[in-house]
């Protein structure tokens, strides 16, 4: 599989695609699992910490990663199956108000993220080659299935960078 082209996603998402230099996004997703677990679990003693007032806690960051993984995965499913319905956007801050990640352990939030990711890895592995080129509109923007796989992994890596830079 080739890397996504700029026509496969809106330029806003380039920051995520750029964090995935690997050609084989599925192998990269699989290898990322251990890195992600190690990096997140280093915050176990400070899981309810945020780096500034009004910013998300470590737990909320992990919960957001899972929510976003699900949204991107749903988009990929629709587009891979040829469904042309335009999909809605989501407002991450509104979603955060509607959930209470604070009552969960960091370990359980990580396990949930890993389970959702593993499901997406299997979904992507079972796609016929042609489905990777599936296109659709979400949040008013065009995406291909291929781009969504790269965006998923890049989004994860972006939040791991934020955790390392601002929460350590």
N, C-alpha and C positions, 0 to 999 in steps of 0.2 A: 504494500500500500504506500502511496505517496503522501507527502505532507499536504495539508490543506493550502489552497491558494487564497489570496486576499478576496477573491470573489466568492469564497465559501463562507464568509462571515463578515460582520461589520468591523470596522477598524478598531472600535473600542476593545474588542476581544483579542486583538493582536498581542496585548501584554500577557495574556494567558498562553496563547499558542507559542509565543517566543520563549516561554519557560520550558518548553518541551522540544529540545533539539533532536531527540531520538527519532529515527525513521519508523521504528516499530513501536507504536503507541501502546499496543497490548502488552508487549514485554515490559515496557517502561511502567505501565500501571501495576503489573505484578511485582516488579522490583521495588516500586515505591512503597508498597504496603509495610515492609519492615522499617523503612526510614521514617514513615509517618508515625507508626506506633512508637518508635523510640523517641522521636521528637516531642510528641504530645505527652507521653508519659513522664517526661522530665518535669512537667508542670503539675504533677499529681499533688504536691504539697501546696500549690498555689492556684488550684483550679478555679477558684472563685475570684481571682485577682483580675483587675483590668488596669491598663497602663495609665489611664487618666479618667477623671470623672465623665460619666456619660458614654464611655467606650465599653465595648463588650468584654465580658469575662472570657477566660480561656474556655470554659464550658460552652459559652454561647458561640464562640468561634467554631468549635467543633460541631455544635448543633447546626450552625449556619452552613458549614461545609456539607453536612448530610442533606439538609434541605435543598441546597443548590445542586448537589449531585442528583437528587431525585428529579428536580425540574429539568436539568439537562438530559437526564436519562429518558424522561417522558418525551421530550422533544425528539430525541434520537429514535425512539420507538415509533412515534407517529410518522416521522419522515422516512424511516426505513421501510415502513409498511405502505408507503405511498399515499398516506392521508394528507390531503391538501388543506385541511382546515387550519386557519391561522390560529396560533396558540397565544395565550395571554402572557403578559409579563408578570413579574412578581416584585413586590417592594420589600426588600430584605428587612428594613427597619420595622415595617408594619408586621411582618411575620414574627419578628423577634418579640414584639409586644404580646403576640397571641400564644406564646409558648413559655414554658418554665423549665428551661434546661438546668436551672440551679438545683432542682430537687433530684437530679440524676447524678450518678457518680461519673467522673471523667472516664473511668474504664468502660462503663456501659455505653457512654456516648461514642467512644472510640470503637467499641465492638459494633455498634449500630452502623457507623460510617463504613467500617470494613465490610460488613455484610451487604450493604447497599452497593458498594464499589464492586465487590466480588460478583454480585448479580449482574452488574453492567459489563464486567469483563466477559462473563459467560455469554451474555446477550451479543456483544460485539463479535466474539469468536464464532458464533453460529450464523452470522450474517453472510448471505451470498455477496460476492464481490460487488455486484451491481447495487446493492442496498447502501453501500458506503457513499455512493454518489447521490442518494436520496436527498431531495431538497424540500425546504419548507420555510414558512415565515413564523417567527416567534418574537414577541415584543416589537412587532413592526419591522423586524430585520430578517434578512435571508441567512439561512444556515444550511450546511450539508451535515449528514451524519458523521462523516469523517472529521469535520471541523469540531463538532460537538465532543467527540472523543478526546481530541487534543485540548479543547477548552476545559473539559472536566479535570484532566490531569494538571493543567496549568493553574486552574483555580485552586486546587489543593496545594500545589507548590507555592503559590502566592501567599496563601494564608499561613503556611508553615514559615515562610520568610518573615511575615509580620510578627508571628509568635516569637521567633528568634530575636528579631531586632527590637521589639517594643515590650515584650513581656519577660525577657530574661533578666 
